[in-house]
């Protein structure tokens, strides 16, 4: 199906060169989907970890539940290879501090 662009309000079909360039741009975007999904997952994970960082300071004793929770968060990105796997990640529930 041909693609079009607007030039001065007029719809013009893309040339073969423009089509090839657009295809390359779309492929590059699709190829980066996993990296974008992982970056989002890491950002959410890091936010959850930072909310409990104060509990892991040297003057606090970390409960085993909290230690397990924090380790689960750190391990959450392990073994993920597809965008679908990243999107299906379920975050562990935070225990009481």
C-alpha positions as a Markdown table, in Angstrom:
| # | Residue | x | y | z |
|---|---|---|---|---|
| 1 | Unk | 0.0 | 0.0 | 0.0 |
| 2 | Unk | 1.5 | 3.3 | -1.0 |
| 3 | Unk | 2.3 | 6.0 | 1.6 |
| 4 | Unk | 1.7 | 9.7 | 1.2 |
| 5 | Unk | 3.1 | 12.9 | 2.6 |
| 6 | Unk | 1.5 | 16.3 | 2.8 |
| 7 | Unk | 3.3 | 19.1 | 0.9 |
| 8 | Unk | 1.7 | 22.5 | 1.1 |
| 9 | Unk | -1.6 | 20.8 | 2.0 |
| 10 | Unk | -1.4 | 18.4 | -1.0 |
| 11 | Unk | -1.1 | 14.7 | -0.6 |
| 12 | Unk | 1.8 | 13.3 | -2.6 |
| 13 | Unk | 2.8 | 9.7 | -2.9 |
| 14 | Unk | 6.3 | 8.9 | -1.5 |
| 15 | Unk | 9.0 | 8.0 | -4.0 |
| 16 | Unk | 10.7 | 4.6 | -3.9 |
| 17 | Unk | 13.6 | 6.2 | -2.1 |
| 18 | Unk | 11.4 | 7.8 | 0.5 |
| 19 | Unk | 9.5 | 4.5 | 1.0 |
| 20 | Unk | 12.8 | 2.7 | 1.6 |
| 21 | Unk | 13.9 | 5.4 | 4.1 |
| 22 | Unk | 10.6 | 5.2 | 5.9 |
| 23 | Unk | 10.8 | 1.4 | 6.0 |
| 24 | Unk | 14.3 | 1.6 | 7.5 |
| 25 | Unk | 13.1 | 4.1 | 10.1 |
| 26 | Unk | 10.2 | 1.8 | 11.1 |
| 27 | Unk | 12.4 | -1.2 | 11.3 |
| 28 | Unk | 14.9 | 0.7 | 13.5 |
| 29 | Unk | 12.0 | 1.7 | 15.8 |
| 30 | Unk | 10.7 | -1.9 | 15.9 |
| 31 | Unk | 14.2 | -3.2 | 16.6 |
| 32 | Unk | 14.5 | -0.9 | 19.6 |
| 33 | Unk | 11.2 | -2.1 | 21.2 |
| 34 | Unk | 12.9 | -4.5 | 23.6 |
| 35 | Unk | 15.4 | -2.0 | 24.8 |
| 36 | Unk | 12.7 | 0.6 | 25.4 |
| 37 | Unk | 10.6 | -1.9 | 27.3 |
| 38 | Unk | 13.6 | -3.0 | 29.4 |
| 39 | Unk | 14.5 | 0.6 | 30.2 |
| 40 | Unk | 10.9 | 1.2 | 31.4 |
| 41 | Unk | 11.0 | -1.9 | 33.5 |
| 42 | Unk | 14.3 | -1.0 | 35.1 |
| 43 | Unk | 13.0 | 2.5 | 35.8 |
| 44 | Unk | 10.0 | 1.2 | 37.6 |
| 45 | Unk | 12.1 | -1.4 | 39.5 |
| 46 | Unk | 14.7 | 1.2 | 40.5 |
| 47 | Unk | 11.9 | 3.4 | 41.8 |
| 48 | Unk | 10.5 | 0.6 | 44.0 |
| 49 | Unk | 14.0 | -0.2 | 45.3 |
| 50 | Unk | 14.7 | 3.4 | 46.1 |
| 51 | Unk | 11.6 | 3.4 | 48.3 |
| 52 | Unk | 13.1 | 0.8 | 50.6 |
| 53 | Unk | 16.8 | 1.9 | 50.4 |
| 54 | Unk | 16.6 | 3.5 | 53.8 |
| 55 | Unk | 15.8 | 0.1 | 55.3 |
| 56 | Unk | 19.0 | -1.4 | 54.0 |
| 57 | Unk | 21.3 | 1.2 | 55.7 |
| 58 | Unk | 24.0 | -0.1 | 58.0 |
| 59 | Unk | 22.2 | 1.0 | 61.1 |
| 60 | Unk | 19.0 | -0.9 | 60.3 |
| 61 | Unk | 18.4 | -4.6 | 60.4 |
| 62 | Unk | 16.7 | -5.7 | 57.2 |
| 63 | Unk | 13.9 | -8.3 | 57.7 |
| 64 | Unk | 14.1 | -11.5 | 55.7 |
| 65 | Unk | 10.8 | -10.6 | 53.9 |
| 66 | Unk | 12.2 | -7.2 | 52.9 |
| 67 | Unk | 15.5 | -8.7 | 51.9 |
| 68 | Unk | 13.7 | -11.3 | 49.7 |
| 69 | Unk | 11.5 | -8.5 | 48.2 |
| 70 | Unk | 14.5 | -6.4 | 47.3 |
| 71 | Unk | 16.4 | -9.3 | 45.8 |
| 72 | Unk | 13.2 | -10.2 | 43.8 |
| 73 | Unk | 13.2 | -6.7 | 42.4 |
| 74 | Unk | 16.9 | -6.8 | 41.5 |
| 75 | Unk | 16.3 | -10.2 | 39.8 |
| 76 | Unk | 13.2 | -9.1 | 37.9 |
| 77 | Unk | 15.0 | -8.4 | 34.6 |
| 78 | Unk | 16.9 | -11.7 | 34.5 |
| 79 | Unk | 16.1 | -14.0 | 31.6 |
| 80 | Unk | 13.8 | -11.7 | 29.8 |
| 81 | Unk | 14.3 | -11.9 | 26.0 |
| 82 | Unk | 11.1 | -10.5 | 24.4 |
| 83 | Unk | 8.9 | -7.5 | 24.7 |
| 84 | Unk | 6.0 | -9.8 | 25.6 |
| 85 | Unk | 7.9 | -11.2 | 28.5 |
| 86 | Unk | 8.8 | -7.7 | 29.8 |
| 87 | Unk | 5.2 | -6.6 | 29.5 |
| 88 | Unk | 4.1 | -9.7 | 31.5 |
| 89 | Unk | 6.3 | -9.0 | 34.5 |
| 90 | Unk | 4.5 | -9.0 | 37.7 |
| 91 | Unk | 6.2 | -7.0 | 40.5 |
| 92 | Unk | 6.4 | -8.6 | 43.9 |
| 93 | Unk | 4.3 | -7.3 | 46.7 |
| 94 | Unk | 6.1 | -5.1 | 49.2 |
| 95 | Unk | 6.1 | -6.5 | 52.7 |
| 96 | Unk | 5.5 | -4.4 | 55.8 |
| 97 | Unk | 8.6 | -2.6 | 56.9 |
